[in-house]
Amino acid sequence: MNLEYKRKAYEHAMNFESVYDYSEQYKVDGNPTVWKFMDLGKLNSLLMSKAMYFSKPNKFEDPLEGSYSNWEVEQYKDDGELLASREYMKKIQEFAAISCWHMNRHESAAMWDLYLGGHDGVAIKTNCNDLINSINDLRYRVFFGKLQYIDFKKEMTSRNIYDTLFYKRKSFSHENELRLMIIASRVDAQYLEGLFERECVPSEKWYEKIKELERKSYEFSCPNGNLVSCELNRLIQKIYVSPRSSKEIVKKVKEMVSKSGLTPNKVIQSDLYSDFIY
């Protein structure tokens, strides 16, 4: 991230947080089942680091990720003050990182093909509540919500630069995405104060501790994203091994899971393509 934009990013983050706290858009109905598809290398990283990887927005394949819609650009092209430049938006969004999850009650054949293309890999199955509550990295407040899929030629996204990251074109609606986002400088102050109280931290030290966590929130673990610590046993309900993988791969995944301290009973192989009806 370019720290020359730190103050501006902080202002946009504050504005987004106020929008987030009062908008119904981000509310997730019920407690949906969610899935994360990944190759074995990414699974091993998750298990060994006990941390979820959050990617910077500019590393996503969709070039319009986090942009205004075509409709907005056309509507306001003669009034440059209403729209930030795309380059400016990217610099501000560098202070954020995102984790994408697929909402579906059932296993998805399309997601296996989309994310793994027939290669070996896994899908982590959990639910929205456990996903959010598994994150124990005190540096960040986790913002989450279902993506809004809109017609970029007829509809608008948002004036807020971080809010635009919760809109995508309808062409991507098959992803049915639950998106998690962290932003440098945004800590969960209410949670931290409760934690400090339970741990009998003197109240005069709360502000100092919160400011230190805010400072550390700018320390992303790698140039393209950030590792955010989590409680694996709470996060992972089941690990489905690809239906196209061999029994040797299933065994390998169970060994990886055991080394991380989890029970290998969490690992099962998908039977998506098994012929078992008659």
C-alpha positions in Angstrom: 0.0 0.0 0.0 1.1 3.5 -0.7 1.3 5.2 2.7 1.1 8.6 1.1 -2.6 7.9 0.8 -2.9 6.7 4.4 -4.9 9.7 5.7 -7.3 9.7 2.7 -7.8 5.9 3.1 -8.6 6.4 6.8 -11.3 8.9 5.9 -12.9 6.7 3.3 -12.7 3.8 5.8 -14.4 5.8 8.5 -17.2 6.8 6.0 -17.6 3.2 4.9 -17.9 1.9 8.5 -20.7 4.4 9.2 -22.5 3.2 6.0 -22.0 -0.4 6.9 -23.4 0.0 10.5 -26.7 1.3 9.3 -27.3 -0.3 5.9 -29.6 -3.3 5.4 -27.6 -4.3 2.3 -25.0 -6.1 4.3 -27.3 -8.1 6.5 -27.1 -11.8 5.8 -30.4 -13.7 6.3 -30.2 -16.7 8.6 -26.9 -18.6 8.9 -26.1 -19.8 5.3 -23.8 -22.7 4.5 -20.6 -21.4 2.8 -17.8 -23.0 0.9 -14.2 -22.2 0.1 -12.5 -24.0 -2.9 -8.8 -24.2 -2.9 -5.8 -26.2 -4.1 -3.7 -28.3 -1.7 -1.0 -25.6 -1.4 -3.5 -23.1 -0.2 -5.0 -25.6 2.2 -1.6 -26.4 3.7 -0.9 -22.7 4.1 -4.2 -22.2 6.0 -3.6 -25.2 8.2 0.0 -24.4 9.0 -0.4 -20.6 9.5 -3.8 -20.9 11.2 -4.7 -17.9 9.2 -7.0 -17.1 6.3 -5.6 -15.4 3.2 -7.3 -12.1 2.3 -6.4 -10.8 -1.2 -6.0 -7.2 -2.2 -8.9 -6.2 -4.6 -6.6 -5.4 -7.5 -5.5 -9.0 -7.7 -8.9 -10.3 -8.7 -9.5 -11.4 -12.3 -12.5 -9.1 -12.9 -11.1 -5.8 -14.1 -14.2 -4.0 -12.9 -13.7 -5.2 -9.3 -14.3 -2.2 -7.0 -15.2 0.3 -9.8 -18.1 2.5 -10.5 -20.6 1.1 -13.0 -20.7 2.1 -16.7 -24.0 3.9 -16.0 -22.4 6.1 -13.3 -19.5 6.9 -15.5 -21.8 7.9 -18.4 -24.1 9.9 -16.1 -21.4 11.9 -14.4 -18.7 12.1 -17.1 -19.2 15.9 -17.3 -18.9 16.4 -13.6 -15.5 15.1 -12.5 -16.0 16.0 -8.8 -18.7 13.4 -8.4 -16.5 10.4 -9.4 -13.0 9.5 -8.1 -10.6 8.4 -10.8 -10.0 4.7 -11.2 -6.4 5.0 -10.2 -7.3 6.9 -7.0 -9.8 4.2 -6.1 -7.2 1.5 -6.6 -4.8 3.3 -4.3 -7.4 3.6 -1.6 -8.6 0.0 -2.0 -4.9 -1.1 -1.5 -5.6 -0.6 2.3 -8.3 -3.3 2.1 -8.2 -7.1 1.6 -10.9 -9.6 0.8 -11.9 -13.2 1.3 -14.5 -14.7 -1.0 -16.9 -17.6 0.0 -19.6 -19.3 -2.0 -23.1 -19.5 -0.4 -24.9 -22.8 -1.2 -26.8 -25.3 0.9 -25.3 -28.0 -1.4 -22.0 -28.8 -2.9 -21.6 -27.1 -6.3 -20.2 -29.0 -9.4 -19.8 -25.6 -11.1 -17.5 -24.3 -8.3 -15.3 -27.4 -8.4 -14.8 -26.8 -12.1 -14.4 -23.0 -11.8 -11.8 -23.0 -9.1 -10.0 -26.3 -9.6 -10.6 -27.2 -13.2 -10.5 -30.9 -12.6 -7.2 -30.7 -10.6 -6.7 -31.9 -7.0 -8.1 -29.6 -4.3 -10.6 -29.3 -1.5 -13.7 -27.3 -0.5 -14.0 -26.1 3.1 -17.5 -26.3 4.4 -18.7 -24.1 7.2 -21.5 -21.6 8.0 -21.6 -17.8 8.1 -21.6 -17.4 11.9 -18.7 -19.9 12.4 -16.7 -18.3 9.6 -16.9 -14.8 11.1 -16.5 -15.9 14.7 -13.5 -18.1 13.9 -11.4 -15.0 13.1 -9.4 -14.0 16.1 -7.1 -11.4 14.7 -7.5 -8.4 17.0 -6.0 -6.0 14.4 -9.2 -6.0 12.3 -12.9 -5.6 12.4 -14.4 -8.0 9.7 -17.0 -6.5 7.4 -19.1 -9.0 5.6 -22.1 -9.2 3.3 -23.6 -10.8 0.3 -22.4 -9.3 -3.0 -24.9 -7.2 -5.0 -25.0 -8.4 -8.6 -26.2 -5.5 -10.9 -26.4 -4.5 -14.5 -23.5 -2.2 -14.9 -25.1 -0.5 -17.9 -28.3 0.4 -16.1 -27.6 0.5 -12.3 -25.3 2.3 -9.9 -22.9 0.9 -7.4 -22.0 3.4 -4.6 -20.2 6.7 -4.0 -18.1 5.1 -1.3 -14.8 3.6 -2.6 -14.9 0.6 -0.2 -18.6 0.1 -0.7 -18.1 -0.5 -4.4 -16.2 -3.7 -3.5 -19.6 -5.2 -2.6 -21.0 -4.9 -6.2 -20.3 -7.0 -9.2 -21.8 -7.5 -12.6 -24.7 -9.9 -13.1 -22.4 -12.1 -15.2 -20.8 -13.2 -11.9 -24.0 -14.0 -10.0 -23.4 -17.7 -10.3 -20.6 -17.2 -7.6 -23.3 -16.3 -5.0 -20.6 -14.8 -3.0 -20.4 -13.9 0.7 -17.5 -11.4 0.9 -15.4 -10.6 3.9 -13.3 -7.5 4.0 -10.7 -6.0 6.4 -9.5 -2.4 6.1 -6.3 -1.1 7.7 -7.2 1.2 10.7 -10.6 -0.5 11.4 -10.5 -2.4 14.6 -13.6 -3.7 16.5 -13.3 -1.3 19.4 -16.4 -2.5 21.1 -15.2 -6.1 21.1 -11.7 -5.1 22.3 -13.1 -3.1 25.2 -15.1 -6.1 26.3 -12.0 -8.3 26.0 -9.9 -5.9 28.0 -12.5 -5.9 30.7 -12.7 -9.7 30.9 -8.8 -9.8 31.0 -8.8 -7.2 33.8 -6.7 -4.7 31.7 -6.7 -1.3 33.5 -9.1 1.0 31.6 -6.5 3.7 31.3 -4.5 1.4 29.0 -7.4 0.6 26.6 -6.8 3.6 24.3 -3.1 2.9 24.0 -3.7 -0.8 23.2 -6.3 0.0 20.6 -4.1 2.5 18.9 -1.3 0.0 18.8 -3.6 -2.6 17.1 -4.6 0.1 14.6 -1.0 0.8 13.8 -0.3 -3.0 13.3 -3.4 -3.2 11.0 -1.3 -1.6 8.3 1.3 -4.4 8.4 0.1 -6.7 5.6 1.9 -10.0 5.5 2.6 -10.0 1.8 2.4 -7.5 -1.1 -0.7 -9.1 -2.6 -2.7 -9.6 0.5 -2.8 -10.4 4.2 -2.9 -13.4 6.5 -5.6 -13.0 9.2 -5.4 -15.4 12.1 -8.4 -17.7 12.8 -9.4 -20.7 15.0 -9.3 -23.6 12.6 -11.5 -26.0 14.6 -14.3 -23.4 14.6 -13.8 -22.4 11.0 -13.8 -25.9 9.5 -16.9 -28.0 9.7 -15.8 -30.4 6.9 -13.1 -30.6 4.3 -14.4 -32.1 1.0 -11.7 -33.5 -1.2 -12.4 -33.1 -5.0 -14.5 -35.8 -6.5 -11.9 -36.2 -9.2 -9.0 -36.8 -6.7 -7.5 -40.2 -5.9 -7.7 -42.1 -2.6 -4.0 -41.2 -2.2 -4.9 -37.5 -2.2 -7.6 -38.1 0.4 -5.0 -39.8 2.6 -2.6 -36.9 2.0 -5.2 -34.3 3.1 -6.0 -36.3 6.2 -2.3 -36.3 7.1 -2.1 -32.5 6.6 -5.1 -32.0 8.8 -3.7 -34.3 11.5 -0.5 -32.3 11.6 -2.4 -29.1 12.2 -4.1 -30.6 15.3 -7.5 -31.2 13.8 -9.2 -34.6 13.6 -8.9 -36.3 10.2 -12.6 -37.2 10.6 -13.3 -33.7 9.2 -12.0 -34.9 5.8 -14.3 -36.7 3.4 -14.2 -37.2 -0.3 -16.9 -35.7 -2.4 -19.2 -38.3 -4.0 -20.5 -35.9 -6.5 -19.8 -38.1 -9.5 -20.3 -41.5 -7.8 -22.9 -43.8 -9.4 -24.9 -45.1 -6.5 -28.5 -44.7 -7.4 -29.0 -48.3 -8.8 
